């Protein structure tokens, strides 16, 4: 998995399993889908705002892939 915006190190499968297990313990099985939905919606809004800002400034994002 590639790093997100170059800020976080790459995450392997074991790290992802650990993060999911901790989320399950902290939020509980009943609230986990709602938390995931909220995080996904926040990421979509952030990306849309970033694209809108770049469009207003007339810059194009750099693609590192």
Phi, psi and omega per residue, in radians:
X1 nan 2.313 -3.134
X2 -1.310 2.738 3.102
X3 -1.228 2.633 -3.112
X4 -1.554 1.975 3.118
X5 0.974 0.365 3.104
X6 1.253 0.133 -3.090
X7 -1.639 -0.556 -3.086
X8 -1.928 2.554 3.053
X9 -1.199 2.849 3.128
X10 -1.167 2.556 -3.127
X11 -1.916 2.264 3.084
X12 -1.579 3.111 -3.114
X13 -1.097 -0.652 -3.134
X14 -1.175 -0.653 3.113
X15 -1.152 -0.710 3.112
X16 -1.122 -0.701 3.107
X17 -1.109 -0.735 3.133
X18 -1.120 -0.754 3.120
X19 -1.099 -0.762 3.128
X20 -1.130 -0.682 3.117
X21 -1.139 -0.745 3.108
X22 -1.127 -0.701 3.109
X23 -1.100 -0.683 3.118
X24 -1.107 -0.730 3.137
X25 -1.192 -0.762 -3.063
X26 -1.242 -0.839 -3.024
X27 -1.662 -0.389 -3.094
X28 1.480 2.740 -3.053
X29 -1.165 -0.543 -3.089
X30 -1.249 -0.598 -3.081
X31 -1.657 -0.188 -3.062
X32 -1.040 -0.765 3.100
X33 -1.075 -0.670 3.117
X34 -1.155 -0.677 3.111
X35 -1.149 -0.761 3.104
X36 -1.071 -0.717 3.122
X37 -1.122 -0.744 -3.138
X38 -1.133 -0.712 3.116
X39 -1.141 -0.773 3.121
X40 -1.080 -0.730 3.126
X41 -1.150 -0.693 3.109
X42 -1.113 -0.721 3.116
X43 -1.122 -0.731 3.100
X44 -1.070 -0.764 3.125
X45 -1.117 -0.697 3.132
X46 -1.118 -0.787 3.132
X47 -1.109 -0.728 3.132
X48 -1.117 -0.724 3.121
X49 -1.161 -0.659 3.115
X50 -1.129 -0.776 3.117
X51 -1.121 -0.698 3.129
X52 -1.126 -0.733 3.128
X53 -1.130 -0.743 3.119
X54 -1.129 -0.658 3.126
X55 -1.149 -0.715 3.132
X56 -1.144 -0.622 -3.123
X57 -1.450 -0.217 3.141
X58 1.340 0.368 3.108
X59 -1.800 2.743 3.062
X60 -1.948 2.443 3.136
X61 -1.214 2.563 3.084
X62 -1.512 2.321 3.129
X63 -1.768 2.051 -3.087
X64 -1.546 -0.007 -3.084
X65 -1.526 nan nan
